[in-house]
Structures are given as structure tokens and as C-alpha cells.
Amino acid sequence: MQHIGIAGAGVMGRVLAWQCLRAGFQVTLFDRDPIERGDAAAYTAAGMLTPYCEVESAELMVFELGMQSLSLWPNIAKELGDDIGFQQHGSLIVAHANDMADYQHFNQLVQKKLSPTSEQLKTLNAAQLHLLEPELTTRFKQASYLPEEAWLCSQKTMAVLAKKLLANGVTWHEECTITDVKNHAISTDNEQHHFDCVIDSRGLGAKPQWPELRGVRGELIMLQAPDVNIKRLVRLMHPRYPLYIVPKGYDDLYIIGATQIESNDTGPITVRSSLELLSAAYSLHTGFAEARIVETRTNCRPSLHNNLPQINCSDGLIRINGLFRHGFLLSPALGHEVVQRLQDPNYQSHHTALMQQVA
Ligand SMILES: Cc1cc2nc3c(=O)[nH]c(=O)nc-3n(C[C@H](O)[C@H](O)[C@H](O)COP(=O)(O)OP(=O)(O)OC[C@H]3O[C@@H](n4cnc5c(N)ncnc54)[C@H](O)[C@@H]3O)c2cc1C
């Protein structure tokens, strides 16, 4: 049985560890944080699995891998046998009068990138929107609807994956800082560990070996809003970044996110971002006026120059990074690619830009 060492137990590391286990590999994980909490970008994520919405700003590869993940997540949830907060009620895209041009542009772009005849993007009039989300019709008389889109709870998913990995025999070196990752070996402060193959999934922590990586700051706010009753994910057209409201589905909780700022700063949310996010929420539904601010989260998304993921392969070492704003959306599909490569060293992804052979 091949022994795989995984450096970094964020969402990529944990999903991949699970897929490696299912494929019959022995797995050892390393992370500088404790198993149940930490600074991984994964803990900050809203957990959206929205490949259609992402085509507006991303390459088609993100859509294709995202669609693959969208079909893999329900199976992973079933295998894990625990609640990861997976919900598939679709996304609604709405815009205020001032942002109608952005709304039309979004619709055109999505239709054009997918296929001119794609029926995945449905345009709803006020009566149709009322049937789905009656409370939105006070402010909006039309919407676009993407019924397949889904979301999960990032924190529950991280916790459930950890529990099941440990229960299934993964060795986990927690609170263990990695000093170097190279072919067949992971070095920590006081030891070098050897494996048949090593996978580096340290996100921004891999920057010393992958200097091109940069952080893209994201901030979001969790609100408890008993006066709001929305069941679907809502995207509100916004001139600067894709703004969304994700219903958690319990305790009247909603995530309002997320900013997208070129910065490595992980400090607390700014006044400007708070004002923008909260104003947008209030402009969508006045019920957010009396909502409680339960939590704010900030982190940096590990990103490459083109905001696309990349898998670099060499003998005994696979580096996977650049998941940007798509870690949950893409990790099952990317993990699947890596497992294929582990099983067959000649395997080449049909996404030619994704998997590179390096020296
Ligand atoms: C505000 C915000 C909202 C987001 N919303 C979404 C969303 O809705 N949907 C979506 O798909 N994605 C979303 N994302 C993006 C997602 O969080 C990232 O793409 C994803 O977390 C990247 O996964 P990763 O495993 O590569 O890195 P991380 O999750 O950052 O994990 C890296 C791990 O490596 C460990 N590590 C690093 N260096 C070392 C070292 N030297 N030694 C030991 N351990 C180390 C870290 O402790 C960490 O656990 C969001 C991100 C932000 C910031």
C-alpha cells in the first residue's frame, strides 16, 4: 500500500486525504494548527458551490471542475455519513435599478460562456420570483435563477472530515509546523518524514516554495435575522465584487459576503467593508435592519496570477494550490485528478492548463 504524506490540512488537504483513503492509500497529514480550529482560509469560506455564477468572472475550467465537484459533494457527504450542511436550493441573481446594466451583462456572459441554448439560467418575472422567494418581491420585479447551485457549511465540513479521517486510520501531526516539502519528504522542526509521494496543499503557507502565490483578502459577516425568511442563495449585482447572501438554514443565520481586495492583510474587517456589506443586505431586505451581527470573518484566498488552480507534479511530489475563491467548489474535482495521478504516473488531466509536469 502506497503511503501519502499531505502537508496542510485545509479544505484541499482534508478532501484529498479522504479521497486517498477511499482509493486505498495510507495517509499521514501535517498541519501547524490544532485539528479542530485554525487560520486556514477554509474556516472563513461561505461554502458556496456555485459554478454557474462563477463563469461570469472565471475561466470555463473552473465551471467544468465546479460542476464535477457539485456532483461529487453529495457522494462525499453520504460517505462521511454526517451533516456537512449541504443544501441545493439554487441561486437567485437580482439587481437594483442602478445596477441593471451589470445584471444584463452577467446574464449575457453566463449564457454566452455556457451555450447560447443553455436552459440552466432561467429568467423569472415578479410572479415566478414570488413563488420561490416571496420576501424578495418587495424590492425586485425580476431575477435570474440557477436551480442546480448549492452550498455547504465550511466549518461543519472541516470538522466532519477531521473526525472521519481520524476514525479511518489517518495519522495526523497537529500543531506541527512544516519547514520544507520536497520529493518524498516532509520536514518539520525536528524530524524528516518519508513517503512514497508527498502532496503540498499548504495554501498561502507554501509561498516560500511557490513565490508567485499571493493573498486576496476576503471579509464576510454572519447575521442573525429573525425578520428575514429566504431559503435560496441570493447574489446581488454590485459594481465592485460578487455580493451574496447565504442562508444557513437554521437559527435565522445568513452569511453576507464577501469583499475581494488585493492584499495579504488578514486583520479585522474594515468599517468601509462592513458598511458596504450591511448596506447591501439592508437594500435587499429591510428585515436585515434588526439583525444581530453574530460574527465577522477575514482571511486571504491563496491565488496565482490568473486566479486558476494549478497542480505541479514531479517524482514523489505533487503541489496543488491557487484555489482562490473556489476551495470548496473545486477541491473534490482537484482531489480526483490527484488520485488519478497517484494511481497512474502517466495520467494527464484533460484540462491542459491544470496539471503540469515540472522538473
Ligand atoms: C471570505 C472568504 C470567503 C470564501 N468563500 C468561499 C466559498 O463560498 N466557496 C469556495 O469554494 N471557496 C471560498 N473561499 C475560498 C476558500 O476558502 C479557499 O479557496 C480554500 O480555503 C483554499 O484551500 P487550501 O486548502 O488550499 O488552503 P487553506 O484552507 O488556507 O489551508 C491551508 C492549510 O495549510 C496549513 N499550513 C500552511 N502552512 C503550513 C506550514 N508551514 N506548516 C504546517 N501547516 C501549514 C494551514 O494551517 C492550513 O490549515 C472563501 C475565502 C474567503 C477568504
The ligand as a MOL file (V3000), in Angstrom:
LIG
                    3D

  0  0  0     0  0            999 V3000
M  V30 BEGIN CTAB
M  V30 COUNTS 53 58 0 0 0
M  V30 BEGIN ATOM
M  V30 1 C -14.0910 35.4610 2.8350 0
M  V30 2 C -13.8870 34.1890 2.0370 0
M  V30 3 C -15.0000 33.5390 1.5200 0
M  V30 4 C -14.8160 32.3750 0.7560 0
M  V30 5 N -15.9380 31.7330 0.2830 0
M  V30 6 C -15.7810 30.6180 -0.4840 0
M  V30 7 C -16.9230 29.9420 -0.9800 0
M  V30 8 O -18.0750 30.3580 -0.7480 0
M  V30 9 N -16.7330 28.8260 -1.7590 0
M  V30 10 C -15.4870 28.3480 -2.0390 0
M  V30 11 O -15.3630 27.3440 -2.7520 0
M  V30 12 N -14.3750 28.9550 -1.5480 0
M  V30 13 C -14.4960 30.0890 -0.7830 0
M  V30 14 N -13.4000 30.7200 -0.2860 0
M  V30 15 C -12.0590 30.2490 -0.7130 0
M  V30 16 C -11.5500 29.0890 0.1110 0
M  V30 17 O -11.5900 29.4170 1.4780 0
M  V30 18 C -10.1120 28.7860 -0.3240 0
M  V30 19 O -10.0700 28.6000 -1.7200 0
M  V30 20 C -9.6090 27.4950 0.3350 0
M  V30 21 O -9.6720 27.6010 1.7300 0
M  V30 22 C -8.1740 27.1680 -0.1010 0
M  V30 23 O -7.9210 25.8830 0.4070 0
M  V30 24 P -6.4670 25.3460 0.7410 0
M  V30 25 O -6.6580 24.0310 1.4150 0
M  V30 26 O -5.6120 25.4370 -0.4700 0
M  V30 27 O -5.8670 26.4380 1.7790 0
M  V30 28 P -6.2760 26.6820 3.3290 0
M  V30 29 O -7.7350 26.4210 3.5200 0
M  V30 30 O -5.7660 28.0240 3.6660 0
M  V30 31 O -5.4420 25.5680 4.0910 0
M  V30 32 C -4.0350 25.5680 4.1520 0
M  V30 33 C -3.6060 24.7530 5.3780 0
M  V30 34 O -2.1790 24.6050 5.3580 0
M  V30 35 C -1.6820 24.8010 6.6670 0
M  V30 36 N -0.3010 25.2820 6.5940 0
M  V30 37 C 0.1630 26.3180 5.8550 0
M  V30 38 N 1.4940 26.4580 6.0220 0
M  V30 39 C 1.8930 25.4890 6.8870 0
M  V30 40 C 3.1490 25.1210 7.4490 0
M  V30 41 N 4.2880 25.7480 7.1560 0
M  V30 42 N 3.1670 24.0820 8.3090 0
M  V30 43 C 2.0300 23.3970 8.6120 0
M  V30 44 N 0.8280 23.7080 8.1090 0
M  V30 45 C 0.7440 24.7370 7.2540 0
M  V30 46 C -2.6110 25.8500 7.2800 0
M  V30 47 O -2.5700 25.8020 8.6990 0
M  V30 48 C -3.9610 25.4240 6.7030 0
M  V30 49 O -4.6280 24.5220 7.5480 0
M  V30 50 C -13.5150 31.8660 0.5120 0
M  V30 51 C -12.4120 32.5040 1.0790 0
M  V30 52 C -12.5840 33.6640 1.8250 0
M  V30 53 C -11.3830 34.3170 2.4370 0
M  V30 END ATOM
M  V30 BEGIN BOND
M  V30 1 1 1 2
M  V30 2 1 2 3
M  V30 3 2 2 52
M  V30 4 2 3 4
M  V30 5 1 4 5
M  V30 6 1 4 50
M  V30 7 2 5 6
M  V30 8 1 6 7
M  V30 9 1 6 13
M  V30 10 2 7 8
M  V30 11 1 7 9
M  V30 12 1 9 10
M  V30 13 2 10 11
M  V30 14 1 10 12
M  V30 15 2 12 13
M  V30 16 1 13 14
M  V30 17 1 14 15
M  V30 18 1 14 50
M  V30 19 1 15 16
M  V30 20 1 16 17
M  V30 21 1 16 18
M  V30 22 1 18 19
M  V30 23 1 18 20
M  V30 24 1 20 21
M  V30 25 1 20 22
M  V30 26 1 22 23
M  V30 27 1 23 24
M  V30 28 2 24 25
M  V30 29 1 24 26
M  V30 30 1 24 27
M  V30 31 1 27 28
M  V30 32 2 28 29
M  V30 33 1 28 30
M  V30 34 1 28 31
M  V30 35 1 31 32
M  V30 36 1 32 33
M  V30 37 1 33 34
M  V30 38 1 33 48
M  V30 39 1 34 35
M  V30 40 1 35 36
M  V30 41 1 35 46
M  V30 42 1 36 37
M  V30 43 1 36 45
M  V30 44 2 37 38
M  V30 45 1 38 39
M  V30 46 1 39 40
M  V30 47 2 39 45
M  V30 48 1 40 41
M  V30 49 2 40 42
M  V30 50 1 42 43
M  V30 51 2 43 44
M  V30 52 1 44 45
M  V30 53 1 46 47
M  V30 54 1 46 48
M  V30 55 1 48 49
M  V30 56 2 50 51
M  V30 57 1 51 52
M  V30 58 1 52 53
M  V30 END BOND
M  V30 END CTAB
M  END
